[in-house]
Amino acid sequence: MTGPDGGRVDGETVRQLARLSGLTLEPDHVPGVIAALDTLLGQAALLFDPPLDPMVEPAPVFRA
């Protein structure tokens, strides 16, 4: 779970992202935002980090 620069998301990164987004962020909320971003980045890594074989074609139909 890493931030845009490859390191863990930290409080300063969260505050910068909030400023760039035009959001006000209470200091008490920073740890929760860090935890949420760590979770989000971990979930995204499950989708995007595994190497995909270019010869594997997507399934035409998915059934549950």
N, C-alpha and C positions, 0 to 999 in steps of 0.2 A: 504494500500500500504506500504509494509514493505520490508526491506532488508533481507539479509540472516540471520542476528542475531535477526530478529523480530522487529527491529526499522526502522524508516524512512531512506531512502537512503540519505546520506549526502555527502558533498564535499570530505571528507577524504576517504570515501569508494570508490567514483568514481575515485579518484587519485590512490588508491591502485589497483583497478581493471585494470586501464589503464596500470600501471607499470607491473602488472603480465601478461598482454596480450602483452606487448612489444610495446604499443602504446604511442605516445607523445600526450599530451592533453594540449592545450592552456588554461590558466586560464580563459579567457573570455568564453570558451565553456562549462565550468563545470556546470553552471546553466541549460543550455539546455540539457546536458546529464542527469542531475538529473531529469528534467521534463520528458524526454523520458523514463528513467528507472521506474519512478513512474507510468507512463501510462502503460508500458509493464507489470509491476508487478500487476497492477490493472486488466488488461485484463486477465492475467494468473490466477488470483484469481477467476475470474468468472467461469473458467473452472474447476479448481482443488479444490476449497474450499467447494462447496456444497456436503453434504454427499450423497452417492449413495446407494440405497437399493440393496443388493446383489441378491434379487429376481427379479429385473427388468432386462429383457433381451433387447439387442439392437434390433432395428427394422431391419428386413431383407432387406427392400427396402425403399429408400428415394425418394420421388417425390416432385418436385417443383410446 
